[in-house]
Amino acid sequence: MLWLLLALVGVGLAGWYGTAPMAAMFADCTKLVTVDNEHRCGLSVGEAYGWWRIVLFGLLVAVPPAAAAATGRQVVAWLAVGALVVLAVVGLLDFFGFWGFLVVAGPMALVAVVLAVLVRRCDLDKPPRKLGGTRSPT
């Protein structure tokens, strides 16, 4: 359930990012004023870069936690953490570009670590133990 909530947070962030004005999200809109730049900076991020990138952004940040939610397995939970960390690093490397907003995957990865530890604690990926002894009668 919490994994699904984290995936929904990723989708919500993608929606917010897509509808945010370019002027609020990118520094070049305030520093470099040209006719082309002025027109572009008046658009939303989705209008300026294309909505397919916003959809891809949403999939990138939502699929790892959704996969962990769907399986409930510890291995998939840790893979989701790793994927979110990689996305955050990509966001840092392209900090001033479109994909720079992927840095939001960093805090999502921290939450995912807590959730992955909870998966381990609850042993959700192990089958339930049988009652009684494990010895066979001889």
Helices and strands as residue ranges (DSSP letters): H 2-19, H 22-25, H 28-31, H 35-41, H 45-49, H 51-71, H 74-93, G 98-104, H 105-122
